[in-house]
Amino acid sequence: MRIKLEIWMSCLAAVVCFSGFQPLRSQDLSLAAQLEEYDQKYGNDPRLVNGEKYYYPYRRSEGDPFLESSPRKSTLHIGGNVFEDQAIRYDIYNQLLVLEYEDVYGATSSLVLPNSRVEAFSDNRRSFTKMKGPEGEEEFFQVVYEGPISCYYAWKKEYRLDATSGSGEYYFTEPVREAYLARGHAFYSYGGNRGFSRVFDKENKKLIRHFMRQHHINVRTASESQMESLMEYCNSIADEAQ
């Protein structure tokens, strides 16, 4: 009985949150009817929508904090559960996932997903996983390749004062990619081909540089398929050396 009450209260809180404290569509629409609508839309399980209302605080700034401005249809992994076909925007400045959804009134609203419970997410272009980074703090990393030697990208934006206009306005920079190789719990940042190959021992370094020249791979601009091919090669020669 206590569990059912807690679920009912979670649904009630979600309805209040989603309504944005707007007036009811009809004086005859009872709270029970709203909960019924909520139940039809999301069910009694608030695992997906157990977040907080998202209010966009940067309306007077140029740009936005997202990796991509428009929502992307994504698959979410939250608390061991998988939710497909969700409209997601990834706020790389604040390291937040924002769910776009249609509320019980048919209006589009935004919800911040509970960061502590989101494990991974992906769309048809990229996959991200949450893990401890080089500073020991949990954040989302784009998965380029996973193996004994893995490759990840971390995406960042900066929020800066526009000193040129004298208007005192702020703007967001373009997304910047930080690239890492990971071996065990150790992270190694790299920028170009030389920095990439420094992670490996002397003999493998020569082989890797030859492979990159042979396949015209520049890790600054390489496609993900090129990086996957390079990482497979790096792992294969590392395995042979053991």
Secondary structure as UniProt FT lines:
FT   HELIX           2..19
FT   TURN            20..21
FT   TURN            27..28
FT   HELIX           31..42
FT   TURN            46..49
FT   STRAND          52..53
FT   TURN            59..60
FT   STRAND          72..78
FT   TURN            79..80
FT   STRAND          81..91
FT   TURN            92..95
FT   STRAND          96..102
FT   TURN            104..105
FT   STRAND          108..112
FT   TURN            115..117
FT   STRAND          118..122
FT   STRAND          127..132
FT   TURN            134..135
FT   STRAND          138..145
FT   STRAND          149..156
FT   STRAND          159..161
FT   TURN            163..165
FT   STRAND          170..172
FT   STRAND          176..183
FT   TURN            184..185
FT   STRAND          186..190
FT   HELIX           193..197
FT   TURN            198..199
FT   HELIX           202..214
FT   TURN            215..216
FT   TURN            219..221
FT   HELIX           224..241
//
